Amino acid sequence: MSAPQPNDPHFTFRLPRTALRNAAIAFGIGLLLFLIVWWAGREDGFYTAESTLPGKAAPVEALPEPLSTGDGASGMEEPAARPASEERPQLVEAAPMPTPVEEATAPAPPSDAAPAVPGVALAPGEVPVPIPGQTPAPDYPSAAMRNGDQGTVMVRVEVGTDGVPLAVDVAQRSGSRELDRAAVEAVRQWRFQPAQRDGQPVIGAVTVPIDFKMR
């Protein structure tokens, strides 16, 4: 058998038959081992979680306790705990306020007597007297004039110790409401000599007539 020439374009590489037989035997052995391992482990199946009995909790391991150190987490010292007496609110009793002392005042004079008002002359008796020139006449109401109303109104006036009217009322009506109202309004503007008793001015009352006549 002659060796192939290097310039032969039909050169073919061939393996020996012994090498092919050894490769087939190794492949068969490997396949057999794979089947044995697969058959032995197929009954175990995939991994499944262990079932727990109903009503029974699985044990839980406690976490380790943290190390107790004198410093806080930030490296600063923690403030000391306050005693219970400092945390509770305490009632502070304040001293009672002193009772105010009422100022002593002189007793007031009787209601019907008062010191004389300077410049006001007293009446000769216990009946007030109108002061001349300080008794303006009432205005004749226009409605009463149109109706031809006239008459006399008796006006009762209560005079204070200063000669100023305190209350003015109609003691006797004239028959015309307009005339009665005009008489009361006029007497309220009058000034009187206050009544007196033992030289002291007192409150008194007097009734004065107011005549309304058409000319």
C-alpha positions in Angstrom: 0.0 0.0 0.0 1.5 3.2 -1.0 1.3 6.4 1.1 -1.0 9.2 -0.2 0.7 11.9 -1.9 0.5 15.4 -0.2 -0.7 16.9 -3.5 -3.7 14.4 -3.7 -6.9 16.4 -3.5 -9.0 13.4 -2.3 -7.3 13.0 1.1 -9.7 11.4 3.8 -9.1 11.1 7.6 -10.2 7.8 9.0 -10.4 6.7 12.7 -9.4 3.2 13.7 -12.2 0.8 14.5 -10.9 0.3 18.0 -11.5 4.0 18.9 -15.0 3.9 17.5 -15.8 0.8 19.6 -14.4 2.4 22.8 -16.4 5.6 22.3 -19.6 3.6 21.8 -18.9 1.5 25.0 -18.3 4.7 27.0 -21.5 6.3 25.7 -23.5 3.3 26.6 -22.1 3.2 30.1 -22.8 6.9 30.7 -26.4 6.4 29.5 -26.9 3.5 31.8 -25.6 5.4 34.8 -27.9 8.3 34.0 -30.9 5.9 33.8 -29.9 4.4 37.2 -29.7 7.8 38.9 -32.9 9.0 37.4 -34.8 5.8 38.5 -33.4 6.0 42.0 -34.4 9.6 42.5 -37.8 9.8 40.8 -39.8 8.6 43.9 -38.5 11.6 45.9 -40.1 14.1 43.5 -39.6 17.8 43.7 -39.1 19.7 46.9 -42.4 20.3 48.8 -43.0 22.4 51.9 -43.6 20.4 55.0 -47.2 20.6 56.1 -48.0 21.7 59.6 -50.8 20.4 61.8 -53.9 22.6 61.9 -54.2 24.6 65.0 -50.5 24.3 65.9 -48.3 27.2 65.1 -44.8 26.6 63.9 -42.2 27.4 66.5 -40.6 30.8 66.1 -37.2 31.4 67.3 -36.8 34.4 69.5 -34.5 37.1 68.3 -31.4 37.7 70.3 -31.8 40.6 72.8 -30.0 43.8 72.0 -26.9 44.6 73.9 -27.6 47.1 76.6 -25.2 50.0 76.6 -25.0 53.1 78.6 -25.1 55.3 75.6 -28.1 55.9 73.2 -28.2 54.9 69.6 -26.8 58.2 68.6 -23.9 58.0 71.0 -25.5 60.5 73.4 -26.4 59.7 76.9 -30.1 59.1 77.6 -31.7 61.4 80.1 -32.3 60.0 83.5 -35.9 59.0 84.3 -37.7 61.6 86.3 -39.1 60.6 89.7 -42.9 60.0 89.8 -43.3 63.0 92.1 -42.0 65.4 89.4 -44.3 64.1 86.7 -47.5 64.5 88.7 -49.1 68.0 88.7 -49.0 69.5 92.1 -51.6 71.8 93.5 -50.2 75.1 94.7 -52.4 76.8 97.3 -52.4 80.5 96.9 -52.9 82.8 99.8 -56.5 84.1 100.0 -57.0 87.6 98.8 -57.7 90.1 101.6 -61.3 91.1 102.0 -61.8 94.6 100.6 -62.6 97.1 103.3 -65.7 99.1 102.6 -65.2 102.8 102.9 -67.2 104.4 105.6 -69.7 106.9 104.2 -71.7 109.5 105.9 -75.4 108.6 106.3 -77.6 110.2 103.6 -80.0 112.9 104.7 -83.7 112.0 104.7 -85.3 111.8 101.2 -87.7 114.7 101.9 -84.9 117.0 103.1 -81.8 118.2 101.3 -79.3 121.0 101.7 -80.3 124.2 100.2 -79.2 124.9 96.6 -77.2 128.1 96.4 -79.1 130.8 94.5 -82.5 129.1 94.9 -85.0 130.9 97.2 -87.2 128.7 99.3 -91.0 128.9 99.3 -92.6 130.3 102.5 -94.2 127.0 103.3 -94.4 123.3 102.3 -96.0 124.1 98.9 -93.7 124.9 96.0 -94.3 128.3 94.4 -93.8 129.1 90.6 -91.0 131.6 90.0 -92.3 134.6 88.1 -90.7 135.0 84.6 -89.8 131.2 84.6 -93.3 129.9 83.7 -93.6 129.9 79.9 -97.1 129.8 78.6 -98.1 126.7 76.6 -98.6 126.8 72.8 -102.2 126.5 71.7 -102.4 123.4 69.6 -103.4 124.1 66.0 -105.7 121.0 65.9 -107.5 122.3 69.0 -107.9 125.7 67.5 -109.4 124.3 64.3 -111.9 122.3 66.4 -112.6 125.2 68.6 -111.5 123.4 71.7 -110.9 125.4 74.9 -110.9 124.8 78.6 -108.8 124.5 81.8 -106.3 121.8 82.5 -105.4 121.1 86.2 -101.8 120.0 86.3 -100.2 118.4 89.3 -96.4 118.9 89.5 -94.0 117.4 92.0 -91.0 119.7 92.6 -87.6 118.6 93.8 -85.4 120.4 96.3 -83.7 122.3 93.5 -87.0 123.7 92.2 -87.0 121.5 89.0 -90.2 119.4 88.3 -89.8 115.7 89.0 -93.2 114.5 87.8 -96.0 116.2 85.9 -99.5 114.7 85.6 -103.0 115.8 84.6 -105.1 116.1 87.7 -108.2 117.3 85.9 -108.7 117.0 82.1 -110.1 119.8 79.9 -111.9 117.5 77.5 -109.3 117.8 74.7 -106.4 115.5 74.5 -104.3 118.1 72.6 -104.9 120.8 75.3 -104.0 118.3 78.1 -100.7 117.4 76.3 -99.8 121.0 75.7 -100.4 121.9 79.4 -98.1 119.1 80.6 -95.3 120.0 78.2 -95.4 123.6 79.3 -95.3 122.9 83.1 -92.3 120.6 82.6 -90.3 123.8 81.6 -91.3 125.7 84.7 -89.1 126.5 87.7 -90.3 126.7 91.3 -89.3 127.8 94.7 -88.9 124.5 96.5 -91.0 123.7 99.6 -89.3 124.0 102.9 -89.5 122.5 106.4 -87.6 123.8 109.3 -85.5 126.0 107.0 -84.5 123.0 104.8 -85.8 122.4 101.2 -88.0 119.4 100.8 -89.9 117.7 98.0 -93.3 119.1 97.6 -96.3 119.0 95.1 -98.6 121.7 93.8 -101.5 121.8 91.4 -101.6 124.7 88.9 -104.4 125.6 86.4 -103.7 126.1 82.7 -106.4 128.0 80.9 -106.9 127.7 77.1 -109.3 130.3 75.8 -109.8 131.5 72.2 -110.2 135.2 71.7 
